[in-house]
Every structure is written in C-alpha cells, then in structure tokens.
Amino acid sequence: MPESTAAPAQDHTRIPVKGVRKATAAAMTTSAFTAPHVTEFVTVDMTRSVRLVEELKAEPALHGTRVTMMLLVARALAAAAREYPDINASWDGAANEIVVHHQVNLGIAAATPRGLLVPNIKNAAALSLPVLAKELTTLIDTARAGDLTPDQMSGGTITITNIGVFGVDAGTPILNPGEAAILCLGAVRRTPWEHKGKVALRWTSQLALSFDHRLVDGELGSRVLARVGKTLANPKWELLLS
C-alpha cells in the first residue's frame, strides 16, 4: 500500500498578540516585575451581605441597576480606602515619592470580548449607594460594548477583580499598574461555619488583597483587608445607603 503524501494536520494554532491583549500583557509584566507584590487572604461570613443584596433589589432607588455582591464589595473597599487613605496611593519612581490620592477612583476589572479592561468610577467613596450602583452598571455595560472613553480608562487609584463569577474560590491578583492595591473577590458559597456557638451552613467567601510593599506595609494592608471583611460580615443600612 503506498505511503500517504497528505500533509500532517497542524497540531496547534497561533494567535497574534495585539490590541487590548498586547497592552494588558505588557502592563501586567511591568507590574509583576516592578512592584513587590504581597497578598493576604481572609475568609468572611457573607450571609448578611447575601441577604442585604436580595433586600436591595427591591429598593426603588436601585431599580434599573445591577445589584450584586460586587456592589457591596465596591462600597466596602471605597469606604476602607477613605478610612485608610495611604492604601489609595501610587509610587512615583522618578521623583522618589509616594503619591497619596485624595479621590478614590475605583477600578473594576471587566472581562470583555476585547480582553481584560479596568475602567474606573471616579470619586467612588463620595457616591451614595444608588449612584454607585448606577455608575457600576453603566461602566460594566459600556466596557462589554467596547465603548469606554479614555477618561474612564485612566486615573484609577485602587481596583477590584471578581473571580467568583467564574466559580473560583481565591486568587493572587496582580496590581493594576500605578496602583498600590487590588482586592480580589472569590466565589460566595454555602459552607459549614461556626455561628453563635454552633456549626451551621453560612454563605462565605475568600477575599484577597494584593499590595505594593514599597508603599504599603503589612499592618496597613491587613487593616484594610480586615475592614472590608468586617463591613461585608455585618453591613449596615446606614453605611450602605448614605
């Protein structure tokens, strides 16, 4: 039987790296090898936050917005950054200075058809919950539609990434270039948890905070992460709706 002269099937596919993916790759490589990353973790009983999300969905002031756990996490991180302003900073290597930003421009890592984008909500810590919900909804919808403006993509000071939407429990996020910290939200799951002296099924999630150890020490990073966790474990209407 004669040997086949057909060309062997190609066993791989090459995808050109360009556009958003190329820019993201360059930025993440620079961040990973420039800023000394430290990541801390905390597991939080989110049961009260889960209940609050369901209650907030019925609030008239929030109709037409995306009310999810991400909204409460955004609110909690913005409040923590306002309470501990040194976390809302960047490193200026040229001037050998730490730049503490007076406005919390909250970056939201968004998976889009074009790749990972990190637009930000300007002055997020000063916004009421209904306004923050509207801004968050608009930002995510605009990112997915590919209609982000240069202003929305620039000037971020601290970021949130949500890997929980993919069913992932935890991760060690890389800093958005020029920022001191990034918070990662893991999946919210029903797990056995000690509550009021008994083991019960509670909604829990793991939060991870990566920070630039040149300008954020372990104490500050720990305080910020603990503050976010405390807020989500026991959210209050006064804090969230103010």
N, C-alpha and C positions, 0 to 999 in steps of 0.2 A: 504494500500500500504506500503510495507516495507521501512524503512529508508535506504538511501544510505550509503554505507560504504566506498565510494570513498574518498580518502584524498583530503582536500580542496586545490584548486590551490594556489601556492605560490604568494603572492602579492607584492613581492619585489625581487630585485636582488642584491647580494653582489659582489663588485668588489675589489679584493685585491689591496691595495695601495703599489706600488713597483716601482723600476726603476726611470725614469725621474720624474714621477708624485710625488713619495715619496720625492725625493730630492728637487723638486720645492716647495712642501708643507712645508717642514722643513725650507727652505731658506726664504720663504715669511713670515712664522710665526715669525722667528727670526727677520727679518727686521721690520715687523709691530710693534713688541713689544720691539724693541731695539732703533730704530731711531725715534725721534719725528717728524712725518710727518706733513708738511704743504702743501696745494695745492692751487695754484692760477690759474685763468682762464682768457683768453682773446679771444674775437671773432674777426676774421680777414677777411677783404675783400680779397679773394684769386683769384679774377678774372684775374689779370695779371699773377699770377703763373700758373693758369689753361691754359691760352693762351701760356705761355712760355713752358709748358710741351709739348703741341702739336707741337710747333716750334722745340723743341729739338729733337723730334722723327725723324725729317728729317735731323738732323746733321750727316754727315758721321762718325764723331769721336765717335758717340754714337750708331752706328749700332751694333746689337747683344747684347745690354744691355737692362735692364728693366727700361724704362724711365717713371716714375710715380711721383705723388706728393711726395711720400716718399723720392725720390732722392733730391728734392729741400729742404724738411724739414731737411734731414740729413746734407745737405750742410749748411743750415742756422744755425742749432744747433752747428755744428762743428766750424763755424765762431764765433758764440756767445761765445762758450767756450774758444776760443783763445783770444777773446777780454776781457772776464771776467774770467781769469784763476782760481779764487777762487771757481768757481762752479764745476771745474773739479778736485774734491778732495775726500778724504775719511777720516774717523775718526779712529784713532789708539787708542783704549781704553787702551791697555796695557801700551803704552808709554805716554798716555795722550797728544797726539799730533794730529794736523791736517796735513794730507799729501796732498800737492798740486802737482798734476801730471803735468809734463811738456809736455806730449804727450796725445792727445785726442784719446783714444781707444773707438770708438763709438759702443755701444751695440745696436743690433737690435733684439727686441723681435719677435720671429718667432713661429707661431703655426705649429706644425709638427705632423705626426701620432704618435710620441712618447710622445707628450706633448709640453708644452711651453719651448722653449730654447732661450737663449740670447747669441749668439755668438757676436763677436765684430770685427770691422775693425780697424786695428792698424794704429795709426798716421793719422786719418781721416782728421784732419784740414790741413795737409800738402799736401793732394792729390788734383790734378786738378779734375774738374767735370767729364771728361771722365774716369779717373782712378777710381774715387769714384763710378761711375755708374757700372763699371766692377766689382769692389770689392763687391758692394752691391748685384749685380745679382748673382755672384758666391757664396756668403755667404748664400743667401736665398735658392738657388738651392741645395747647399751642406747640409744645415740644413734639408730640406724636404726629401733628400735622405738618411738621417741618417749617413752621412759620415764626420761629423765635427771632427776636431782634438782637442786635449787638448789645444793647443796654441790658437785656435780660440775661445775656451770657457773660457779662463782665461785672466785676466789682463784688463777687461773692466773698464772704468772710468766714463762714462755717457751713458744713454740709451734712445732710442726712442721706443715707442709702438704705433701701429696704429690700433685703434679700428674702424676707419672709414670704413675699408674694409668690416666690418660686418653690416654697416648701422647704427652704433651707434654714437650719437652726441657728447657725452662727458663722461669722467670717471675720477676717482681719483686713478691714478696708484700707486702701492707700489714700493718702491725703490728696485732696484737690490742690493742685499747685498754687502756692502762695497763701494757703490757709494753715492754721495751727491745729485744727481738729476736724474729725469726721465721725459721726455717730452711725452705727450700723444696727438696724432693727431685724431680728430674726423672726422665724415663724411663731405665731401665737398658738399654743397647743394646750389641750387638757392633759394635765399631769398630776400625779399624786403629790400633795403639798401639805405641810403641817399648817393647820389653820385653827386657831382657838383651842390648842391643845390636842387636836385630833388630826388624823390624816384624811384629807378629802381631795376630790378632783377639783383642781382650780385651773384657770387659764393662766399660763405662764409664758414668758418669752425671755430670750437672752439678748441683752444689749452689749455692744462692743464699742469702745471709744478708742480710736487711734489718734495720737497726737505727736506733734513735733517736739522732741525732747530738748531741742535747743532753747525753746522759749516757754515750754510747759513742763513743769516738774511733776513727779508722781503724786504729790499732795494735791495740786490744783486739778490734775486730770481725774483723780479719784473723787474729789469733792463734786466736780461737775457731773460725773457719771452717776454718783450716788444721789445727787439732787434730781436728776432726770428720773432715775428709778423710783425715788420716793414720790415724786409727783404722779407718776403713772400707777403706782400701787395704791395711792389714795388721792385721786383727782378731786378737786372741789369746784363746784359751780362758780364760786366767786372768782377763782383764778382763771377758769377757762372762758367764762363769758364776759369778763371785764374788758 
